[in-house]
Amino acid sequence: MAANIISGTEVAKAIREELKVEVAELTEKHGIVPGLVTILVGEDPASQSYVAAKNKSAHALGIHSEQVTLDVDTPEADLLALVEKYNNDPKINGILVQLPLPKHINEANVLYAINPDKDVDGFHPVNVGKMVLGEQCFLPCTPHGILELLVRSGVETSGAEVVVVGRSNIVGKPIANLMLQKREAGNATVTLCHTRTKDMAAHCRRADILIAAVGVPKMITADMVKDGVAVIDVGVNRIGMSSTGKAILAGDVDFEGVKEKASCITPVPGGVGPMTITMLMKNTVQAAKMAANLI
Ligand code: GUN
């Protein structure tokens, strides 16, 4: 079976068109310009390119965006003070602190300092708790993007066997939780595999929907999946440099092999990545509407 390639680039573009209309309406009817600040500490090239892409996307939608880059040695107290400044800035609806942070900064201290009403990453414990309870909140952007990809690609999740590989706070834990809830793109039977899982391949072979978020290039191979599986590849692994100096990326899934057995599969790049940024924009618009009591 040749798989249907799920283009996150195309789905994200369609959602951004919807958001553009929503932002224009907010601005024209209500005088509201949603605002996002991204804060980057240090010069990690991957983080720099993610943050640049987030600001570019905001700008294209008519969202006000500010970008702050701090020296890698910035003390934690200074970063906390900056977060507090933006907590109190009415022009800013969403605050994003790019992860990972340098080792001397306690990530939890910073994430917990963000006002939950401006936590467009959905990483604050208040939003994580609400998500687990199935209440209205900011959903973390990558899992939110995966749900949208599944819905818009017509993948049936109700009653499906979903296997998630990877237990990170950003992807594995939240997507596993969301997909077992009574909600759109939910009602699945979910297995969460991790580094201590015995016989990972046996679990993966049961999956109707396989979500790989481990950060190991091409770890999921064709012999580990069943015919007709829907595959979502969250991995973005830099495996080399092209002759033009661009990073060569690989997912967590051996795309060439697995696509011969899958019913549908996301590519890397052009799969989950563009969705993550777009869901950040969606959360920023949601934050602006909440601040104006419009939802
Ligand atoms: N680093 C990698 N992914 C993310 C993300 O979704 N949000 C933030 N803030 N940092 C990240």
Residues whose N, C-alpha, C, O or C-beta is under 5 A from the ligand:
A	BS01	GUN	V97 Q98 L99 P100 D121
